[in-house]
Amino acid sequence: MKQINAFFLIITAVQKYHRRILLLLTMLSVATFAQSQIKVETSETVELMAILSRTAEFQEYCMDMGGQYTKDTETWFAPYKNHPIISYYQELRSYFGISYDAVMSMAINLAVDGNGVKMLTDKSGLERRWHNVEIDTFLVKLNQFYTDTHFHDFYMQHQKFYESVLKTYETNVMQYFYQDWYPRFYGTEPTDQFRVVIGFTNGAGNYGPSRQLPNQPKEVFAICGYRVDENTGKAYENGLDYASTLIHEFNHSFVNPLYETHAEQLAPIGEKLLNLSYRGMNSQAYRNIVTVINESVVRAAVIIYMQENGFTTEQVKAEMYDQIGCAFNWMPELVSTLQDYTKHRNRYKTLADYYPEIVKCLSKYLKEETKRIEKPL
């Protein structure tokens, strides 16, 4: 009997030890998870470049969806529509295509420095459209705009507003964002640092620029547009409406590098896809074959994400129809092939391993679509 009791005492002690270890591991896991969570931010330089673009009447930054914030912006900056930088900046748009994501590329590579702004990198770190621009000249004029408009005062006066919006976004949108899905799906750990920034002057525009600072991990940004509901006057109340954009942007850091490994096969495919949907792609500023291919895979991955993370069938279906409405008519075929990837992970450890099948999928779609189009001719 004493031996039996001793045995049970040992078992009880081991169980208590295991429970303590399990509790410790759980606490460490929770702490690690909490540390890895992405903080939603505002950025003075993102607002500076967006408001400069709005003042210069770049249409993609003149959506005026920000409610009272848009009115505040107009009141403050309208007197500077003839500022010396404006005509110069409009010329940069005309000659070099400085617009859309090129604007945000500059924004994330700037930092506020005392009473002005400075570059964090040389021009090689900027989106390629900036490479022929005389950056020093641009910075002189930008700093003059920053000083003359008292931009920092405008930014600081809206801090409480920014903070309230960030809190709403974190509560209503970030609940749908599962960061650990990405390494699971792609089969590779992210080497990039994710950043989420609200672009309060960007309207419905969303951008995914990146930067590489010296001796730092690459930073990938999701710069999410801000727009208020016309009926409620509030933004991000229905977080689900905005979640797919956030999910979308972070797929790019995994998908974009894969293009180069199959560029030779993908180039003619991308050209044909672009020609098939040129008007729809052009309206979204998707004017090159690399963008069309990468956007296609990213958007299909968003649908897989939704299917694997508890979104309803109706929500997934709505996303599919939305992508077809955006001229990605090959989305059903691409989603089906990614579903095949998820079912055969024992064979394909990473999406990079599976990429030849994606090439085959798009090639097959083009052949069948061409046959369908030309059949009655």
C-alpha positions as a LaTeX table, in Angstrom:
\begin{tabular}{lrrr}
\hline
Residue & $x$ (\AA) & $y$ (\AA) & $z$ (\AA) \\
\hline
Met1 & 0.00 & 0.00 & 0.00 \\
Lys2 & 2.83 & 2.40 & 0.87 \\
Gln3 & 4.42 & 1.66 & $-2.50$ \\
Ile4 & 1.14 & 2.42 & $-4.27$ \\
Asn5 & 0.73 & 5.66 & $-2.34$ \\
Ala6 & 4.30 & 6.63 & $-3.13$ \\
Phe7 & 3.61 & 5.87 & $-6.79$ \\
Phe8 & 0.54 & 8.14 & $-6.82$ \\
Leu9 & 2.49 & 10.87 & $-5.02$ \\
Ile10 & 5.13 & 10.72 & $-7.74$ \\
Ile11 & 2.47 & 10.81 & $-10.47$ \\
Thr12 & 0.76 & 13.79 & $-8.78$ \\
Ala13 & 4.07 & 15.63 & $-8.52$ \\
Val14 & 4.85 & 14.97 & $-12.18$ \\
Gln15 & 1.37 & 16.17 & $-13.21$ \\
Lys16 & 1.80 & 19.37 & $-11.18$ \\
Tyr17 & 5.23 & 19.88 & $-12.76$ \\
His18 & 3.81 & 19.38 & $-16.25$ \\
Arg19 & 0.95 & 21.79 & $-15.52$ \\
Arg20 & 3.44 & 24.40 & $-14.37$ \\
Ile21 & 5.58 & 23.89 & $-17.45$ \\
Leu22 & 2.46 & 24.06 & $-19.65$ \\
Leu23 & 1.35 & 27.25 & $-17.89$ \\
Leu24 & 4.82 & 28.76 & $-18.33$ \\
Leu25 & 4.90 & 27.84 & $-22.01$ \\
Thr26 & 1.42 & 29.28 & $-22.47$ \\
Met27 & 2.45 & 32.52 & $-20.79$ \\
Leu28 & 5.57 & 32.72 & $-22.96$ \\
Ser29 & 3.50 & 31.99 & $-26.06$ \\
Val30 & 1.00 & 34.70 & $-25.19$ \\
Ala31 & 3.82 & 37.15 & $-24.46$ \\
Thr32 & 5.54 & 36.35 & $-27.76$ \\
Phe33 & 2.25 & 36.66 & $-29.63$ \\
Ala34 & 1.53 & 40.01 & $-27.98$ \\
Gln35 & 5.00 & 41.28 & $-28.88$ \\
Ser36 & 4.48 & 40.27 & $-32.50$ \\
Gln37 & 1.21 & 42.13 & $-32.86$ \\
Ile38 & 1.25 & 44.96 & $-35.34$ \\
Lys39 & 0.55 & 48.41 & $-34.00$ \\
Val40 & $-1.57$ & 50.64 & $-36.23$ \\
Glu41 & 0.13 & 53.97 & $-36.78$ \\
Thr42 & $-0.23$ & 57.43 & $-38.20$ \\
Ser43 & 2.64 & 59.10 & $-40.05$ \\
Glu44 & 3.39 & 62.78 & $-40.42$ \\
Thr45 & 5.30 & 62.21 & $-43.65$ \\
Val46 & 2.49 & 60.11 & $-45.14$ \\
Glu47 & 0.08 & 62.96 & $-44.42$ \\
Leu48 & 2.56 & 65.51 & $-45.76$ \\
Met49 & 3.00 & 63.79 & $-49.12$ \\
Ala50 & $-0.71$ & 63.00 & $-49.44$ \\
Ile51 & $-1.80$ & 66.55 & $-48.61$ \\
Leu52 & 0.83 & 67.98 & $-50.97$ \\
Ser53 & $-0.59$ & 65.71 & $-53.69$ \\
Arg54 & $-4.11$ & 66.82 & $-52.86$ \\
Thr55 & $-3.11$ & 70.49 & $-52.95$ \\
Ala56 & $-1.53$ & 69.84 & $-56.36$ \\
Glu57 & $-4.85$ & 68.28 & $-57.46$ \\
Phe58 & $-3.61$ & 64.73 & $-58.04$ \\
Gln59 & $-7.00$ & 63.07 & $-58.54$ \\
Glu60 & $-6.12$ & 59.93 & $-56.58$ \\
Tyr61 & $-5.54$ & 62.10 & $-53.50$ \\
Cys62 & $-8.64$ & 64.25 & $-54.07$ \\
Met63 & $-11.34$ & 61.70 & $-53.27$ \\
Asp64 & $-12.48$ & 63.87 & $-50.33$ \\
Met65 & $-13.87$ & 60.98 & $-48.31$ \\
Gly66 & $-12.54$ & 62.06 & $-44.93$ \\
Gly67 & $-15.53$ & 64.03 & $-43.66$ \\
Gln68 & $-14.53$ & 66.80 & $-41.27$ \\
Tyr69 & $-10.84$ & 65.98 & $-41.69$ \\
Thr70 & $-11.11$ & 66.70 & $-45.42$ \\
Lys71 & $-12.80$ & 70.01 & $-44.62$ \\
Asp72 & $-10.03$ & 70.88 & $-42.16$ \\
Thr73 & $-7.42$ & 70.02 & $-44.78$ \\
Glu74 & $-9.10$ & 72.17 & $-47.41$ \\
Thr75 & $-9.45$ & 75.14 & $-45.06$ \\
Trp76 & $-5.80$ & 74.97 & $-43.97$ \\
Phe77 & $-4.06$ & 74.25 & $-47.29$ \\
Ala78 & $-6.27$ & 75.88 & $-49.95$ \\
Pro79 & $-4.37$ & 79.19 & $-49.64$ \\
Tyr80 & $-1.20$ & 77.37 & $-50.76$ \\
Lys81 & $-2.42$ & 76.08 & $-54.13$ \\
Asn82 & $-0.02$ & 78.50 & $-55.80$ \\
His83 & 2.92 & 77.66 & $-53.58$ \\
Pro84 & 6.22 & 77.34 & $-55.53$ \\
Ile85 & 6.29 & 73.56 & $-55.12$ \\
Ile86 & 2.89 & 72.99 & $-56.72$ \\
Ser87 & 3.69 & 73.63 & $-60.39$ \\
Tyr88 & 7.03 & 71.85 & $-59.97$ \\
Tyr89 & 5.34 & 68.83 & $-58.40$ \\
Gln90 & 2.72 & 68.74 & $-61.17$ \\
Glu91 & 5.59 & 68.63 & $-63.67$ \\
Leu92 & 7.05 & 65.63 & $-61.84$ \\
Arg93 & 3.73 & 63.89 & $-62.36$ \\
Ser94 & 3.63 & 64.77 & $-66.06$ \\
Tyr95 & 7.25 & 63.93 & $-66.89$ \\
Phe96 & 8.09 & 61.09 & $-64.51$ \\
Gly97 & 4.72 & 59.65 & $-63.47$ \\
Ile98 & 5.04 & 60.62 & $-59.81$ \\
Ser99 & 1.59 & 59.57 & $-58.60$ \\
Tyr100 & $-0.30$ & 56.85 & $-56.71$ \\
Asp101 & 2.18 & 54.51 & $-54.94$ \\
Ala102 & 5.24 & 56.58 & $-55.94$ \\
Val103 & 3.92 & 59.30 & $-53.61$ \\
Met104 & 3.75 & 56.85 & $-50.71$ \\
Ser105 & 7.19 & 55.44 & $-51.55$ \\
Met106 & 8.65 & 58.88 & $-50.92$ \\
Ala107 & 6.52 & 59.31 & $-47.77$ \\
Ile108 & 7.89 & 56.24 & $-45.98$ \\
Asn109 & 11.46 & 57.20 & $-46.86$ \\
Leu110 & 11.16 & 60.61 & $-45.21$ \\
Ala111 & 11.53 & 61.52 & $-41.56$ \\
Val112 & 10.70 & 64.69 & $-39.66$ \\
Asp113 & 13.96 & 66.32 & $-38.63$ \\
Gly114 & 13.58 & 69.31 & $-36.33$ \\
Asn115 & 11.74 & 71.92 & $-38.33$ \\
Gly116 & 11.75 & 70.03 & $-41.61$ \\
Val117 & 12.01 & 66.65 & $-43.30$ \\
Lys118 & 14.95 & 64.62 & $-44.55$ \\
Met119 & 15.54 & 61.48 & $-46.59$ \\
Leu120 & 16.28 & 58.23 & $-44.75$ \\
Thr121 & 17.79 & 56.56 & $-47.83$ \\
Asp122 & 19.26 & 57.57 & $-51.16$ \\
Lys123 & 17.07 & 57.56 & $-54.26$ \\
Ser124 & 17.89 & 53.92 & $-55.00$ \\
Gly125 & 15.57 & 53.01 & $-52.13$ \\
Leu126 & 12.64 & 54.81 & $-53.74$ \\
Glu127 & 10.10 & 53.56 & $-56.25$ \\
Arg128 & 11.75 & 53.58 & $-59.69$ \\
Arg129 & 9.79 & 56.62 & $-60.95$ \\
Trp130 & 11.81 & 58.80 & $-58.57$ \\
His131 & 15.15 & 57.69 & $-59.98$ \\
Asn132 & 15.29 & 60.44 & $-62.64$ \\
Val133 & 14.11 & 63.17 & $-60.25$ \\
Glu134 & 16.61 & 65.61 & $-58.73$ \\
Ile135 & 15.88 & 64.68 & $-55.12$ \\
Asp136 & 17.79 & 67.54 & $-53.51$ \\
Thr137 & 15.70 & 70.07 & $-55.45$ \\
Phe138 & 12.51 & 68.30 & $-54.46$ \\
Leu139 & 13.50 & 68.24 & $-50.78$ \\
Val140 & 14.28 & 71.97 & $-50.75$ \\
Lys141 & 10.85 & 72.76 & $-52.15$ \\
Leu142 & 9.11 & 70.22 & $-49.92$ \\
Asn143 & 10.71 & 71.72 & $-46.82$ \\
Gln144 & 9.62 & 75.16 & $-47.94$ \\
Phe145 & 6.04 & 73.85 & $-48.23$ \\
Tyr146 & 6.34 & 72.17 & $-44.82$ \\
Thr147 & 7.49 & 75.43 & $-43.21$ \\
Asp148 & 5.26 & 77.88 & $-45.05$ \\
Thr149 & 2.08 & 75.89 & $-44.39$ \\
His150 & 2.95 & 75.31 & $-40.71$ \\
Phe151 & 2.36 & 71.66 & $-41.49$ \\
His152 & 3.58 & 70.35 & $-38.16$ \\
Asp153 & 1.04 & 72.53 & $-36.35$ \\
Phe154 & $-1.76$ & 71.07 & $-38.50$ \\
Tyr155 & $-0.55$ & 67.55 & $-37.77$ \\
Met156 & $-0.27$ & 68.09 & $-34.02$ \\
Gln157 & $-3.69$ & 69.75 & $-33.77$ \\
His158 & $-5.28$ & 66.55 & $-35.09$ \\
Gln159 & $-3.54$ & 64.11 & $-32.75$ \\
Lys160 & $-6.67$ & 63.28 & $-30.72$ \\
Phe161 & $-8.59$ & 62.66 & $-33.93$ \\
Tyr162 & $-5.84$ & 60.39 & $-35.29$ \\
Glu163 & $-5.68$ & 58.45 & $-32.04$ \\
Ser164 & $-9.43$ & 57.85 & $-31.94$ \\
Val165 & $-9.42$ & 56.52 & $-35.50$ \\
Leu166 & $-6.44$ & 54.25 & $-34.83$ \\
Lys167 & $-8.23$ & 52.81 & $-31.80$ \\
Thr168 & $-11.35$ & 52.09 & $-33.86$ \\
Tyr169 & $-9.26$ & 50.44 & $-36.56$ \\
Glu170 & $-7.41$ & 48.27 & $-34.06$ \\
Thr171 & $-10.69$ & 47.19 & $-32.45$ \\
Asn172 & $-12.80$ & 46.60 & $-35.55$ \\
Val173 & $-10.34$ & 45.64 & $-38.31$ \\
Met174 & $-7.32$ & 44.02 & $-36.69$ \\
Gln175 & $-9.50$ & 41.29 & $-35.18$ \\
Tyr176 & $-9.64$ & 39.73 & $-38.65$ \\
Phe177 & $-5.87$ & 39.81 & $-39.16$ \\
Tyr178 & $-4.00$ & 36.60 & $-38.24$ \\
Gln179 & $-0.32$ & 37.22 & $-38.71$ \\
Asp180 & 0.68 & 33.60 & $-38.15$ \\
Trp181 & $-1.34$ & 32.47 & $-41.20$ \\
Tyr182 & 1.25 & 33.90 & $-43.60$ \\
Pro183 & 4.25 & 31.70 & $-42.69$ \\
Arg184 & 1.91 & 28.68 & $-42.49$ \\
Phe185 & 0.46 & 29.25 & $-45.94$ \\
Tyr186 & 3.64 & 30.32 & $-47.73$ \\
Gly187 & 5.85 & 27.82 & $-45.90$ \\
Thr188 & 8.47 & 30.46 & $-45.12$ \\
Glu189 & 9.01 & 32.71 & $-42.14$ \\
Pro190 & 8.65 & 36.41 & $-42.88$ \\
Thr191 & 11.94 & 38.25 & $-43.04$ \\
Asp192 & 10.15 & 41.58 & $-43.22$ \\
Gln193 & 8.74 & 43.83 & $-40.53$ \\
Phe194 & 5.05 & 44.63 & $-41.07$ \\
Arg195 & 3.76 & 48.18 & $-40.55$ \\
Val196 & 0.15 & 49.40 & $-40.77$ \\
Val197 & $-0.36$ & 53.11 & $-41.38$ \\
Ile198 & $-3.66$ & 54.95 & $-41.87$ \\
Gly199 & $-3.47$ & 57.44 & $-44.74$ \\
Phe200 & $-6.07$ & 59.98 & $-43.68$ \\
Thr201 & $-5.94$ & 61.85 & $-47.02$ \\
Asn202 & $-5.86$ & 58.74 & $-49.21$ \\
Gly203 & $-9.59$ & 58.17 & $-49.50$ \\
Ala204 & $-10.17$ & 54.73 & $-51.03$ \\
Gly205 & $-6.51$ & 54.43 & $-52.09$ \\
Asn206 & $-4.46$ & 51.68 & $-50.44$ \\
Tyr207 & $-0.75$ & 51.19 & $-51.02$ \\
Gly208 & 1.90 & 48.63 & $-50.10$ \\
Pro209 & 5.34 & 50.28 & $-50.36$ \\
Ser210 & 8.45 & 48.97 & $-48.63$ \\
Arg211 & 11.78 & 50.31 & $-47.47$ \\
Gln212 & 15.18 & 48.91 & $-46.57$ \\
Leu213 & 17.09 & 51.02 & $-44.08$ \\
Pro214 & 20.78 & 50.26 & $-43.43$ \\
Asn215 & 21.33 & 47.35 & $-41.03$ \\
Gln216 & 17.57 & 46.95 & $-40.52$ \\
Pro217 & 15.06 & 44.29 & $-41.63$ \\
Lys218 & 13.03 & 45.23 & $-44.67$ \\
Glu219 & 9.83 & 47.02 & $-43.67$ \\
Val220 & 6.63 & 46.35 & $-45.59$ \\
Phe221 & 3.86 & 48.91 & $-45.18$ \\
Ala222 & 0.13 & 48.62 & $-45.60$ \\
Ile223 & $-0.97$ & 52.23 & $-46.01$ \\
Cys224 & $-4.73$ & 51.99 & $-45.68$ \\
Gly225 & $-7.08$ & 54.66 & $-46.95$ \\
Tyr226 & $-9.52$ & 56.52 & $-44.73$ \\
Arg227 & $-13.14$ & 57.18 & $-45.63$ \\
Val228 & $-16.16$ & 57.88 & $-43.49$ \\
Asp229 & $-19.62$ & 56.42 & $-43.93$ \\
Glu230 & $-21.90$ & 59.03 & $-45.46$ \\
Asn231 & $-24.75$ & 58.05 & $-43.14$ \\
Thr232 & $-22.93$ & 57.71 & $-39.82$ \\
Gly233 & $-19.99$ & 60.05 & $-40.37$ \\
Lys234 & $-17.72$ & 57.34 & $-38.91$ \\
Ala235 & $-15.00$ & 55.13 & $-40.37$ \\
Tyr236 & $-14.08$ & 51.47 & $-39.85$ \\
Glu237 & $-17.28$ & 50.68 & $-37.94$ \\
Asn238 & $-17.69$ & 47.53 & $-40.03$ \\
Gly239 & $-14.16$ & 46.20 & $-39.84$ \\
Leu240 & $-14.89$ & 43.35 & $-42.22$ \\
Asp241 & $-15.25$ & 45.80 & $-45.10$ \\
Tyr242 & $-11.63$ & 46.87 & $-44.63$ \\
Ala243 & $-10.02$ & 43.62 & $-43.50$ \\
Ser244 & $-9.45$ & 42.23 & $-47.00$ \\
Thr245 & $-7.34$ & 45.28 & $-47.89$ \\
Leu246 & $-5.05$ & 44.72 & $-44.92$ \\
Ile247 & $-4.86$ & 40.98 & $-45.61$ \\
His248 & $-4.11$ & 41.77 & $-49.24$ \\
Glu249 & $-1.22$ & 44.16 & $-48.67$ \\
Phe250 & 0.78 & 41.80 & $-46.48$ \\
Asn251 & 0.57 & 39.00 & $-49.04$ \\
His252 & 2.71 & 41.11 & $-51.35$ \\
Ser253 & 5.89 & 40.67 & $-49.29$ \\
Phe254 & 5.63 & 36.89 & $-49.81$ \\
Val255 & 4.31 & 36.88 & $-53.39$ \\
Asn256 & 6.31 & 39.60 & $-55.16$ \\
Pro257 & 9.75 & 37.93 & $-54.83$ \\
Leu258 & 8.42 & 34.75 & $-56.46$ \\
Tyr259 & 7.87 & 36.41 & $-59.83$ \\
Glu260 & 11.57 & 36.68 & $-60.62$ \\
Thr261 & 12.13 & 32.94 & $-60.28$ \\
His262 & 9.68 & 32.32 & $-63.15$ \\
Ala263 & 9.90 & 35.63 & $-65.02$ \\
Glu264 & 10.70 & 34.03 & $-68.38$ \\
Gln265 & 7.52 & 31.92 & $-68.39$ \\
Leu266 & 5.34 & 34.55 & $-66.72$ \\
Ala267 & 6.20 & 37.52 & $-68.94$ \\
Pro268 & 4.21 & 36.37 & $-72.02$ \\
Ile269 & 1.37 & 35.19 & $-69.78$ \\
Gly270 & 1.22 & 38.53 & $-67.99$ \\
Glu271 & 1.23 & 40.39 & $-71.29$ \\
Lys272 & $-1.75$ & 38.40 & $-72.58$ \\
Leu273 & $-3.68$ & 38.80 & $-69.32$ \\
Leu274 & $-3.03$ & 42.54 & $-69.39$ \\
Asn275 & $-4.27$ & 42.77 & $-72.98$ \\
Leu276 & $-7.42$ & 40.82 & $-72.15$ \\
Ser277 & $-8.35$ & 43.21 & $-69.34$ \\
Tyr278 & $-6.43$ & 46.33 & $-70.28$ \\
Arg279 & $-9.10$ & 48.91 & $-69.57$ \\
Gly280 & $-9.97$ & 47.45 & $-66.19$ \\
Met281 & $-6.30$ & 47.16 & $-65.22$ \\
Asn282 & $-5.44$ & 50.59 & $-66.53$ \\
Ser283 & $-8.21$ & 52.17 & $-64.44$ \\
Gln284 & $-6.53$ & 50.69 & $-61.34$ \\
Ala285 & $-3.06$ & 51.86 & $-62.45$ \\
Tyr286 & $-1.99$ & 48.24 & $-63.11$ \\
Arg287 & $-0.11$ & 48.89 & $-66.33$ \\
Asn288 & 2.69 & 46.32 & $-66.36$ \\
Ile289 & 2.83 & 42.56 & $-66.52$ \\
Val290 & 4.65 & 42.07 & $-63.21$ \\
Thr291 & 1.94 & 43.95 & $-61.33$ \\
Val292 & $-0.84$ & 41.99 & $-63.04$ \\
Ile293 & 0.72 & 38.63 & $-62.12$ \\
Asn294 & 1.53 & 39.58 & $-58.54$ \\
Glu295 & $-1.86$ & 41.17 & $-57.95$ \\
Ser296 & $-3.53$ & 38.04 & $-59.31$ \\
Val297 & $-1.74$ & 35.69 & $-56.91$ \\
Val298 & $-2.17$ & 38.06 & $-53.96$ \\
Arg299 & $-5.91$ & 38.39 & $-54.54$ \\
Ala300 & $-6.33$ & 34.63 & $-54.84$ \\
Ala301 & $-4.37$ & 34.20 & $-51.60$ \\
Val302 & $-6.77$ & 36.62 & $-49.87$ \\
Ile303 & $-9.67$ & 34.33 & $-50.75$ \\
Ile304 & $-7.78$ & 31.31 & $-49.39$ \\
Tyr305 & $-7.07$ & 33.29 & $-46.21$ \\
Met306 & $-10.78$ & 34.03 & $-45.83$ \\
Gln307 & $-11.72$ & 30.39 & $-46.36$ \\
Glu308 & $-9.21$ & 29.24 & $-43.74$ \\
Asn309 & $-9.99$ & 31.86 & $-41.10$ \\
Gly310 & $-13.69$ & 31.62 & $-40.44$ \\
Phe311 & $-15.18$ & 33.98 & $-43.00$ \\
Thr312 & $-18.63$ & 32.94 & $-44.15$ \\
Thr313 & $-19.35$ & 31.44 & $-47.55$ \\
Glu314 & $-21.23$ & 34.60 & $-48.50$ \\
Gln315 & $-18.30$ & 36.79 & $-47.52$ \\
Val316 & $-15.88$ & 34.67 & $-49.54$ \\
Lys317 & $-18.26$ & 34.64 & $-52.48$ \\
Ala318 & $-18.56$ & 38.43 & $-52.32$ \\
Glu319 & $-14.77$ & 38.72 & $-52.41$ \\
Met320 & $-14.62$ & 36.47 & $-55.47$ \\
Tyr321 & $-17.21$ & 38.54 & $-57.33$ \\
Asp322 & $-15.39$ & 41.71 & $-56.30$ \\
Gln323 & $-12.16$ & 40.45 & $-57.87$ \\
Ile324 & $-13.92$ & 39.53 & $-61.08$ \\
Gly325 & $-15.48$ & 42.99 & $-61.04$ \\
Cys326 & $-11.93$ & 44.36 & $-60.84$ \\
Ala327 & $-11.16$ & 42.61 & $-64.16$ \\
Phe328 & $-9.36$ & 39.60 & $-62.64$ \\
Asn329 & $-11.58$ & 37.22 & $-64.60$ \\
Trp330 & $-9.20$ & 34.29 & $-64.06$ \\
Met331 & $-9.66$ & 34.41 & $-60.28$ \\
Pro332 & $-11.82$ & 31.23 & $-59.97$ \\
Glu333 & $-9.16$ & 29.15 & $-61.73$ \\
Leu334 & $-6.35$ & 30.67 & $-59.67$ \\
Val335 & $-8.18$ & 30.12 & $-56.37$ \\
Ser336 & $-8.83$ & 26.49 & $-57.35$ \\
Thr337 & $-5.16$ & 25.88 & $-58.00$ \\
Leu338 & $-4.20$ & 27.43 & $-54.64$ \\
Gln339 & $-6.75$ & 25.14 & $-52.99$ \\
Asp340 & $-4.90$ & 22.24 & $-54.63$ \\
Tyr341 & $-1.69$ & 23.58 & $-53.06$ \\
Thr342 & $-3.26$ & 23.62 & $-49.58$ \\
Lys343 & $-4.42$ & 20.00 & $-50.01$ \\
His344 & $-0.96$ & 18.73 & $-50.97$ \\
Arg345 & 1.37 & 20.43 & $-48.51$ \\
Asn346 & 3.13 & 17.11 & $-47.93$ \\
Arg347 & 4.33 & 17.44 & $-51.53$ \\
Tyr348 & 4.76 & 21.23 & $-51.63$ \\
Lys349 & 6.42 & 22.66 & $-48.54$ \\
Thr350 & 6.31 & 26.24 & $-49.80$ \\
Leu351 & 4.37 & 28.24 & $-52.35$ \\
Ala352 & 7.67 & 28.69 & $-54.18$ \\
Asp353 & 7.71 & 24.91 & $-54.71$ \\
Tyr354 & 4.20 & 25.09 & $-56.13$ \\
Tyr355 & 4.72 & 28.12 & $-58.37$ \\
Pro356 & 5.19 & 26.11 & $-61.61$ \\
Glu357 & 1.59 & 24.92 & $-61.13$ \\
Ile358 & 0.42 & 28.53 & $-60.93$ \\
Val359 & 2.21 & 29.19 & $-64.21$ \\
Lys360 & 0.42 & 26.19 & $-65.75$ \\
Cys361 & $-2.93$ & 27.36 & $-64.37$ \\
Leu362 & $-2.68$ & 30.82 & $-65.94$ \\
Ser363 & $-1.39$ & 29.40 & $-69.21$ \\
Lys364 & $-4.30$ & 26.95 & $-69.37$ \\
Tyr365 & $-6.78$ & 29.75 & $-68.63$ \\
Leu366 & $-5.42$ & 31.82 & $-71.52$ \\
Lys367 & $-5.67$ & 28.92 & $-73.96$ \\
Glu368 & $-9.26$ & 28.15 & $-72.98$ \\
Glu369 & $-10.28$ & 31.81 & $-72.92$ \\
Thr370 & $-8.75$ & 32.43 & $-76.34$ \\
Lys371 & $-10.56$ & 29.38 & $-77.72$ \\
Arg372 & $-13.84$ & 30.59 & $-76.20$ \\
Ile373 & $-13.44$ & 34.10 & $-77.63$ \\
Glu374 & $-12.40$ & 32.97 & $-81.09$ \\
Lys375 & $-14.91$ & 30.10 & $-81.42$ \\
Pro376 & $-17.67$ & 32.12 & $-83.16$ \\
Leu377 & $-15.21$ & 33.99 & $-85.41$ \\
\hline
\end{tabular}
